[in-house]
């Protein structure tokens, strides 16, 4: 069982390494495209100056995100969005997953100030009520579709989603193999008849040559014991002394 676990542990860790490596390679391929697409200055629906308004059209249901250039302080939304019937769409404030975005110049940071979800197709008007800051509105629904259409995205998802759990399984199996090894008895390498044998202490003891024990009355076959030699010697010498009389 321990040997089988060791094989599976090696297979799992090796597969996990290859999958995660593939995910890293695909991320490097996606990175330039991600930076460009997530930069509001190069991929926006409308750009509205301070105190101005702009009309735009949405062709299908999507998610719109309003952003401003961040200087480290919290930003107020200071905007209004109206549909073609003149009804205001309130939207929601940014949440934990609504992260800042880095511009292609690697210096400008754009922070989300309002998110409009499930925006239906139609005509809209965006008002920028701020007196000093510009406002960018980006179509995150279309942006996500563009990213998902990139083949490197599927490779990245596959590498991350499969590599991480397989690596965890390999780690668990490796720990189990290590525990089994700690519980196993000490093993020794024994050379017997030209063959190398891996065995434990009990096996080593069983391989040791058995030493025959002899008593005064029992000896090896065909070889008299010391007692028998003494008796025979005494008998011959006694007969000789008796005969010489």
C-alpha angles and dihedrals in degrees: 000000000000092000091050091050090050091054092048091047091054092047093048096047092045093049091046092052092051093047094048090046088053090051091053092049092049091048090056088052092049098043100084091047092047093051092051096045095045093050105101092205092063099034115036137132095215136354114207125193124220113296093003137111135215137195123222141167131232116206099194140009111289148141120269124200125195116209139182133191108270124218096182098277127101113271127219118224097230094174142108130207122200130184125222090273092057094252115142118234109214101195121182139274122262116279136200094283094047097092132183118265129225121223124231089256087067089230110069115083121199119201124200114240102173136014123203112197129195094014108180124220115277145083122311141180124216121201121199106206094179115109098209111020131076121229128220124196116197131187104234093178093060090041092056091048091053092051094046089051091061111097090218088063092062091048090050093049092047093049093049099039095047103029097056099051093040089051090051091052090049091051092051092049091048090053090049091051090049091051091049090050091052090052095047118098122252113280130210135200111233126185111211124171090345093307126113112230126189109210143145131250093276091053091049091053092049090053094054113106114260113240113218115228119217129199129201091264099042126059139160116294111279093006117099118226121242090257092054090049090052093048092048092048093049092048095051093045091047092053091047093051091046092049093050086047 
